[in-house]
Amino acid sequence: MLNFFCSLWGDKYSKDYVNRLYSMIERNCSEPFFFFCQTDKTGFRKEVQVLPFLTDLKESTPEEMWNSDDFMNELPRLWDRPKLNYWKPNGWGITGTKIALDIDIVIQKDMTPIFELFESQDKALSGRSWWHNMDHEALPQWRRRYGARNNGGFYMWKDDQVIDIWNDLKHNTKYIYFCFHGGSDNFITTRHLDKFNFLPKEMYYSFNRGCSWPDDVHMYKHRPDKIICVFNTDVDHPHHLELKKAAEDYQWVKEYWQ
């Protein structure tokens, strides 16, 4: 049995994102699965099992995070803290193979090759920002600013593969919040990247950033041979489109996102 997780808080995204994510999984996953959403909202389709925000980590619920004094660039440091709860062993009493997905993605085709890849090796799986300029990633300043190499739109793991992540979070919570203000991807890249293999570029790409540097970094391009398309955006790039806007402007996105 597969266990899919996502999270929803705040008012940036609507419940439609969660419901449509479930629908895309249902169409593209031939394995039996459960679907969970960590949220304080209600009114989802009946197949969505709602999970409360865990409180093991200090100031990790959305309310605590936004009410804290620990801000940088008008956001709480490590602004997506609720997603750190995924790494708790047996969190919410759930065991087995786990997959965490961002809600602003589209699943384009059968996910079986991803599951087969995971079962063929002994590490957890993460998305990878193959569209990054790899020359820039190799520079010392990339590491000094805790730049992310992985992309957290997708994770797949079993608890025994990642137990060190949770132990690190429990013992070094405030330090991790302070250092990795950019988000949980930066934390994983800097302290735990050795726990993961990457989804290959043949399976994973970005609507706003392309697929593979340097030859395939065209924005807004449909790559139907890939399995997952992420819609990661940056406030410094006003040309980036959120998933909802992309579905309004591009018919191929709309056809997937339903």
C-alpha atoms as a printed R data frame, in Angstrom:
    type eleno elety resid chain resno       x      y       z
1   ATOM     1    CA   MET     A     1   0.000  0.000   0.000
2   ATOM     2    CA   LEU     A     2   1.276  3.425  -0.956
3   ATOM     3    CA   ASN     A     3   0.666  6.476   1.231
4   ATOM     4    CA   PHE     A     4   0.507  9.836  -0.537
5   ATOM     5    CA   PHE     A     5   0.894 13.037   1.489
6   ATOM     6    CA   CYS     A     6   0.376 16.696   0.747
7   ATOM     7    CA   SER     A     7  -0.123 19.822   2.858
8   ATOM     8    CA   LEU     A     8  -2.404 22.853   2.619
9   ATOM     9    CA   TRP     A     9  -2.322 25.960   4.786
10  ATOM    10    CA   GLY     A    10  -2.934 29.657   4.339
11  ATOM    11    CA   ASP     A    11  -4.927 31.206   1.515
12  ATOM    12    CA   LYS     A    12  -2.528 31.022  -1.437
13  ATOM    13    CA   TYR     A    13  -4.013 27.749  -2.714
14  ATOM    14    CA   SER     A    14  -7.578 26.476  -2.652
15  ATOM    15    CA   LYS     A    15  -8.927 23.032  -1.799
16  ATOM    16    CA   ASP     A    16  -9.212 22.405  -5.551
17  ATOM    17    CA   TYR     A    17  -5.457 21.847  -5.629
18  ATOM    18    CA   VAL     A    18  -5.774 18.960  -3.177
19  ATOM    19    CA   ASN     A    19  -8.823 17.430  -4.843
20  ATOM    20    CA   ARG     A    20  -7.242 17.602  -8.285
21  ATOM    21    CA   LEU     A    21  -3.991 16.152  -7.017
22  ATOM    22    CA   TYR     A    22  -5.968 13.162  -5.768
23  ATOM    23    CA   SER     A    23  -7.652 12.816  -9.163
24  ATOM    24    CA   MET     A    24  -4.325 12.848 -11.007
25  ATOM    25    CA   ILE     A    25  -2.926 10.175  -8.696
26  ATOM    26    CA   GLU     A    26  -6.052  8.057  -9.136
27  ATOM    27    CA   ARG     A    27  -5.680  8.210 -12.920
28  ATOM    28    CA   ASN     A    28  -1.954  7.466 -12.929
29  ATOM    29    CA   CYS     A    29  -1.357  5.052 -10.054
30  ATOM    30    CA   SER     A    30  -2.244  1.393 -10.545
31  ATOM    31    CA   GLU     A    31  -1.177  0.465  -6.989
32  ATOM    32    CA   PRO     A    32  -3.606  0.612  -4.046
33  ATOM    33    CA   PHE     A    33  -3.062  3.798  -2.061
34  ATOM    34    CA   PHE     A    34  -4.215  6.108   0.682
35  ATOM    35    CA   PHE     A    35  -4.227  9.877   0.238
36  ATOM    36    CA   PHE     A    36  -3.581 12.208   3.180
37  ATOM    37    CA   CYS     A    37  -3.592 15.987   3.482
38  ATOM    38    CA   GLN     A    38  -2.007 17.750   6.448
39  ATOM    39    CA   THR     A    39  -4.282 20.741   6.912
40  ATOM    40    CA   ASP     A    40  -6.664 22.634   9.176
41  ATOM    41    CA   LYS     A    41  -9.253 22.935   6.397
42  ATOM    42    CA   THR     A    42 -12.294 20.787   5.626
43  ATOM    43    CA   GLY     A    43 -14.592 20.136   2.678
44  ATOM    44    CA   PHE     A    44 -12.388 17.908   0.522
45  ATOM    45    CA   ARG     A    45 -13.589 15.024  -1.601
46  ATOM    46    CA   LYS     A    46 -14.344 11.959   0.514
47  ATOM    47    CA   GLU     A    47 -11.171 10.061  -0.417
48  ATOM    48    CA   VAL     A    48  -8.929 12.714   1.163
49  ATOM    49    CA   GLN     A    49  -7.987 11.797   4.741
50  ATOM    50    CA   VAL     A    50  -7.276 14.951   6.733
51  ATOM    51    CA   LEU     A    51  -4.310 14.965   9.130
52  ATOM    52    CA   PRO     A    52  -3.697 17.558  11.873
53  ATOM    53    CA   PHE     A    53  -0.488 19.558  11.962
54  ATOM    54    CA   LEU     A    54   1.959 17.810  14.274
55  ATOM    55    CA   THR     A    55   3.461 19.733  17.184
56  ATOM    56    CA   ASP     A    56   6.633 17.725  17.881
57  ATOM    57    CA   LEU     A    57   8.800 20.492  16.423
58  ATOM    58    CA   LYS     A    58   8.707 23.892  18.107
59  ATOM    59    CA   GLU     A    59   6.762 26.610  16.279
60  ATOM    60    CA   SER     A    60   6.058 24.302  13.334
61  ATOM    61    CA   THR     A    61   2.310 24.716  12.871
62  ATOM    62    CA   PRO     A    62   1.271 27.482  10.461
63  ATOM    63    CA   GLU     A    63  -0.245 29.548  13.277
64  ATOM    64    CA   GLU     A    64   2.854 29.240  15.476
65  ATOM    65    CA   MET     A    65   5.153 29.912  12.547
66  ATOM    66    CA   TRP     A    66   3.417 33.142  11.541
67  ATOM    67    CA   ASN     A    67   3.091 34.324  15.136
68  ATOM    68    CA   SER     A    68   6.779 33.828  15.866
69  ATOM    69    CA   ASP     A    69   9.417 36.590  15.765
70  ATOM    70    CA   ASP     A    70  11.729 34.557  13.546
71  ATOM    71    CA   PHE     A    71  11.263 36.212  10.137
72  ATOM    72    CA   MET     A    72  13.473 37.013   7.171
73  ATOM    73    CA   ASN     A    73  12.419 38.714   3.923
74  ATOM    74    CA   GLU     A    74   8.854 39.011   5.264
75  ATOM    75    CA   LEU     A    75   8.515 35.250   5.665
76  ATOM    76    CA   PRO     A    76   9.065 32.947   8.642
77  ATOM    77    CA   ARG     A    77  12.517 31.406   8.523
78  ATOM    78    CA   LEU     A    78  12.170 27.961   6.965
79  ATOM    79    CA   TRP     A    79   8.756 29.048   5.743
80  ATOM    80    CA   ASP     A    80   7.440 25.551   4.879
81  ATOM    81    CA   ARG     A    81   8.027 24.014   8.315
82  ATOM    82    CA   PRO     A    82   4.818 21.918   8.319
83  ATOM    83    CA   LYS     A    83   6.324 19.755   5.559
84  ATOM    84    CA   LEU     A    84   9.062 18.703   7.994
85  ATOM    85    CA   ASN     A    85   6.443 16.564   9.754
86  ATOM    86    CA   TYR     A    86   6.607 14.092   6.880
87  ATOM    87    CA   TRP     A    87   9.927 12.838   8.227
88  ATOM    88    CA   LYS     A    88   8.597 11.723  11.615
89  ATOM    89    CA   PRO     A    89   8.846  7.902  11.766
90  ATOM    90    CA   ASN     A    90   5.346  6.424  11.933
91  ATOM    91    CA   GLY     A    91   3.977  9.955  11.924
92  ATOM    92    CA   TRP     A    92   0.203 10.028  12.466
93  ATOM    93    CA   GLY     A    93   0.494  6.258  13.034
94  ATOM    94    CA   ILE     A    94   1.093  5.674   9.311
95  ATOM    95    CA   THR     A    95   3.637  3.089   8.157
96  ATOM    96    CA   GLY     A    96   4.797  1.733   4.807
97  ATOM    97    CA   THR     A    97   6.012  3.425   1.648
98  ATOM    98    CA   LYS     A    98   5.368  7.158   1.643
99  ATOM    99    CA   ILE     A    99   5.221  9.739  -1.150
100 ATOM   100    CA   ALA     A   100   5.014 13.474  -0.483
101 ATOM   101    CA   LEU     A   101   3.907 15.753  -3.300
102 ATOM   102    CA   ASP     A   102   3.548 19.502  -3.575
103 ATOM   103    CA   ILE     A   103  -0.004 20.427  -4.493
104 ATOM   104    CA   ASP     A   104   1.071 22.683  -7.386
105 ATOM   105    CA   ILE     A   105   2.167 19.925  -9.756
106 ATOM   106    CA   VAL     A   106   0.611 17.959 -12.589
107 ATOM   107    CA   ILE     A   107   1.005 14.231 -13.096
108 ATOM   108    CA   GLN     A   108   1.075 13.588 -16.827
109 ATOM   109    CA   LYS     A   109   1.215  9.819 -17.155
110 ATOM   110    CA   ASP     A   110   1.494  6.457 -15.406
111 ATOM   111    CA   MET     A   111   3.687  6.627 -12.282
112 ATOM   112    CA   THR     A   112   4.712  2.959 -12.399
113 ATOM   113    CA   PRO     A   113   8.279  3.719 -13.639
114 ATOM   114    CA   ILE     A   114   8.825  5.858 -10.528
115 ATOM   115    CA   PHE     A   115   7.666  3.073  -8.225
116 ATOM   116    CA   GLU     A   116   9.866  0.556 -10.033
117 ATOM   117    CA   LEU     A   117  12.868  2.860  -9.732
118 ATOM   118    CA   PHE     A   118  12.300  3.233  -6.001
119 ATOM   119    CA   GLU     A   119  12.055 -0.515  -5.445
120 ATOM   120    CA   SER     A   120  15.219 -1.140  -7.463
121 ATOM   121    CA   GLN     A   121  17.515  0.752  -5.097
122 ATOM   122    CA   ASP     A   122  18.035  1.218  -1.368
123 ATOM   123    CA   LYS     A   123  17.689  4.973  -0.885
124 ATOM   124    CA   ALA     A   124  14.816  7.398  -0.707
125 ATOM   125    CA   LEU     A   125  13.915  9.347  -3.860
126 ATOM   126    CA   SER     A   126  13.717 13.091  -4.375
127 ATOM   127    CA   GLY     A   127  12.947 15.406  -7.237
128 ATOM   128    CA   ARG     A   128  15.970 17.180  -8.683
129 ATOM   129    CA   SER     A   129  16.340 20.683 -10.108
130 ATOM   130    CA   TRP     A   130  17.947 19.488 -13.327
131 ATOM   131    CA   TRP     A   131  17.179 22.900 -14.821
132 ATOM   132    CA   HIS     A   132  19.670 24.640 -12.528
133 ATOM   133    CA   ASN     A   133  22.837 26.067 -14.023
134 ATOM   134    CA   MET     A   134  25.220 23.315 -12.918
135 ATOM   135    CA   ASP     A   135  28.217 25.614 -13.186
136 ATOM   136    CA   HIS     A   136  26.579 27.834 -10.584
137 ATOM   137    CA   GLU     A   137  25.814 24.848  -8.341
138 ATOM   138    CA   ALA     A   138  29.514 23.937  -8.394
139 ATOM   139    CA   LEU     A   139  30.601 27.316  -7.017
140 ATOM   140    CA   PRO     A   140  31.549 27.559  -3.304
141 ATOM   141    CA   GLN     A   141  29.081 30.384  -2.744
142 ATOM   142    CA   TRP     A   142  26.212 28.053  -3.697
143 ATOM   143    CA   ARG     A   143  26.985 25.911  -0.683
144 ATOM   144    CA   ARG     A   144  27.692 28.918   1.543
145 ATOM   145    CA   ARG     A   145  24.201 30.263   0.912
146 ATOM   146    CA   TYR     A   146  22.678 26.789   1.384
147 ATOM   147    CA   GLY     A   147  21.414 26.568  -2.173
148 ATOM   148    CA   ALA     A   148  19.084 23.644  -2.929
149 ATOM   149    CA   ARG     A   149  19.965 20.927  -5.426
150 ATOM   150    CA   ASN     A   150  16.978 18.703  -4.806
151 ATOM   151    CA   ASN     A   151  13.410 19.736  -5.555
152 ATOM   152    CA   GLY     A   152  10.864 18.888  -2.898
153 ATOM   153    CA   GLY     A   153   7.901 18.669  -5.234
154 ATOM   154    CA   PHE     A   154   8.391 14.905  -4.918
155 ATOM   155    CA   TYR     A   155   9.763 12.633  -2.179
156 ATOM   156    CA   MET     A   156   9.379  8.859  -1.819
157 ATOM   157    CA   TRP     A   157  10.755  6.912   1.129
158 ATOM   158    CA   LYS     A   158  10.417  4.318   3.848
159 ATOM   159    CA   ASP     A   159  10.904  5.528   7.404
160 ATOM   160    CA   ASP     A   160  14.078  3.553   8.082
161 ATOM   161    CA   GLN     A   161  15.769  5.304   5.132
162 ATOM   162    CA   VAL     A   162  15.337  8.790   6.559
163 ATOM   163    CA   ILE     A   163  15.269  8.412  10.353
164 ATOM   164    CA   ASP     A   164  18.385 10.591  10.665
165 ATOM   165    CA   ILE     A   165  16.441 13.521   9.174
166 ATOM   166    CA   TRP     A   166  13.891 13.473  11.975
167 ATOM   167    CA   ASN     A   167  16.567 13.029  14.650
168 ATOM   168    CA   ASP     A   168  18.406 16.051  13.257
169 ATOM   169    CA   LEU     A   169  15.209 18.119  13.284
170 ATOM   170    CA   LYS     A   170  14.386 17.155  16.857
171 ATOM   171    CA   HIS     A   171  17.850 17.924  18.215
172 ATOM   172    CA   ASN     A   172  18.679 21.036  16.171
173 ATOM   173    CA   THR     A   173  15.311 22.665  15.523
174 ATOM   174    CA   LYS     A   174  16.129 26.339  16.131
175 ATOM   175    CA   TYR     A   175  19.502 26.120  14.401
176 ATOM   176    CA   ILE     A   176  17.881 24.546  11.325
177 ATOM   177    CA   TYR     A   177  15.159 27.208  11.211
178 ATOM   178    CA   PHE     A   178  17.778 29.955  11.445
179 ATOM   179    CA   CYS     A   179  20.126 28.594   8.767
180 ATOM   180    CA   PHE     A   180  17.624 27.395   6.197
181 ATOM   181    CA   HIS     A   181  15.308 30.382   5.914
182 ATOM   182    CA   GLY     A   182  14.890 29.565   2.208
183 ATOM   183    CA   GLY     A   183  12.915 26.411   2.922
184 ATOM   184    CA   SER     A   184  13.065 22.675   3.565
185 ATOM   185    CA   ASP     A   185  14.738 21.870   0.221
186 ATOM   186    CA   ASN     A   186  17.775 23.859   1.326
187 ATOM   187    CA   PHE     A   187  17.847 21.905   4.587
188 ATOM   188    CA   ILE     A   188  17.691 18.546   2.817
189 ATOM   189    CA   THR     A   189  20.366 19.486   0.267
190 ATOM   190    CA   THR     A   190  22.826 20.725   2.875
191 ATOM   191    CA   ARG     A   191  22.430 18.127   5.618
192 ATOM   192    CA   HIS     A   192  20.794 15.001   4.197
193 ATOM   193    CA   LEU     A   193  21.242 14.745   0.459
194 ATOM   194    CA   ASP     A   194  23.150 11.469   0.925
195 ATOM   195    CA   LYS     A   195  19.874  9.787   1.926
196 ATOM   196    CA   PHE     A   196  18.406 10.273  -1.545
197 ATOM   197    CA   ASN     A   197  18.697  9.283  -5.153
198 ATOM   198    CA   PHE     A   198  17.109 11.584  -7.701
199 ATOM   199    CA   LEU     A   199  14.228 11.164 -10.079
200 ATOM   200    CA   PRO     A   200  15.913 11.308 -13.501
201 ATOM   201    CA   LYS     A   201  15.316 14.189 -15.877
202 ATOM   202    CA   GLU     A   202  13.445 11.737 -18.110
203 ATOM   203    CA   MET     A   203  10.647 11.782 -15.520
204 ATOM   204    CA   TYR     A   204  10.645 15.284 -14.003
205 ATOM   205    CA   TYR     A   205  10.621 18.892 -15.180
206 ATOM   206    CA   SER     A   206   9.501 22.431 -14.372
207 ATOM   207    CA   PHE     A   207   6.896 24.434 -16.265
208 ATOM   208    CA   ASN     A   208   8.608 27.713 -15.400
209 ATOM   209    CA   ARG     A   209  12.256 26.656 -15.550
210 ATOM   210    CA   GLY     A   210  12.550 23.899 -18.114
211 ATOM   211    CA   CYS     A   211  13.952 20.405 -17.856
212 ATOM   212    CA   SER     A   212  17.694 20.059 -18.242
213 ATOM   213    CA   TRP     A   213  20.471 22.655 -18.262
214 ATOM   214    CA   PRO     A   214  21.904 23.857 -20.585
215 ATOM   215    CA   ASP     A   215  20.051 22.513 -23.621
216 ATOM   216    CA   ASP     A   216  16.413 22.294 -22.478
217 ATOM   217    CA   VAL     A   217  15.485 25.212 -20.239
218 ATOM   218    CA   HIS     A   218  12.558 26.616 -22.232
219 ATOM   219    CA   MET     A   219   9.660 27.872 -20.115
220 ATOM   220    CA   TYR     A   220   6.007 26.869 -20.594
221 ATOM   221    CA   LYS     A   221   6.970 23.958 -22.862
222 ATOM   222    CA   HIS     A   222   4.932 20.745 -22.796
223 ATOM   223    CA   ARG     A   223   7.109 17.644 -22.453
224 ATOM   224    CA   PRO     A   224   4.566 14.803 -22.685
225 ATOM   225    CA   ASP     A   225   7.175 12.076 -22.231
226 ATOM   226    CA   LYS     A   226   7.800 13.163 -18.601
227 ATOM   227    CA   ILE     A   227   5.740 11.966 -15.641
228 ATOM   228    CA   ILE     A   228   5.680 14.987 -13.301
229 ATOM   229    CA   CYS     A   229   5.685 18.692 -14.068
230 ATOM   230    CA   VAL     A   230   6.241 21.085 -11.150
231 ATOM   231    CA   PHE     A   231   5.127 24.711 -11.091
232 ATOM   232    CA   ASN     A   232   7.743 26.201  -8.793
233 ATOM   233    CA   THR     A   233   7.719 29.992  -8.915
234 ATOM   234    CA   ASP     A   234   9.947 32.795  -7.660
235 ATOM   235    CA   VAL     A   235   8.774 36.258  -6.624
236 ATOM   236    CA   ASP     A   236  11.846 37.690  -8.362
237 ATOM   237    CA   HIS     A   237  10.607 36.279 -11.674
238 ATOM   238    CA   PRO     A   238   7.219 37.853 -12.493
239 ATOM   239    CA   HIS     A   239   6.995 35.825 -15.710
240 ATOM   240    CA   HIS     A   240   6.608 32.614 -13.671
241 ATOM   241    CA   LEU     A   241   3.044 31.282 -13.742
242 ATOM   242    CA   GLU     A   242   1.245 29.605 -10.867
243 ATOM   243    CA   LEU     A   243  -0.507 26.350 -11.770
244 ATOM   244    CA   LYS     A   244  -4.008 27.857 -11.797
245 ATOM   245    CA   LYS     A   245  -2.947 30.640 -14.177
246 ATOM   246    CA   ALA     A   246  -1.057 28.186 -16.379
247 ATOM   247    CA   ALA     A   247  -4.203 26.037 -16.650
248 ATOM   248    CA   GLU     A   248  -6.125 29.114 -17.813
249 ATOM   249    CA   ASP     A   249  -3.527 29.989 -20.437
250 ATOM   250    CA   TYR     A   250  -2.436 26.553 -21.682
251 ATOM   251    CA   GLN     A   251  -4.893 23.879 -22.763
252 ATOM   252    CA   TRP     A   252  -2.448 21.029 -22.150
253 ATOM   253    CA   VAL     A   253  -2.044 22.048 -18.502
254 ATOM   254    CA   LYS     A   254  -5.825 22.317 -18.090
255 ATOM   255    CA   GLU     A   255  -6.314 18.795 -19.466
256 ATOM   256    CA   TYR     A   256  -3.952 17.311 -16.884
257 ATOM   257    CA   TRP     A   257  -5.119 19.436 -13.944
258 ATOM   258    CA   GLN     A   258  -8.590 18.095 -13.352
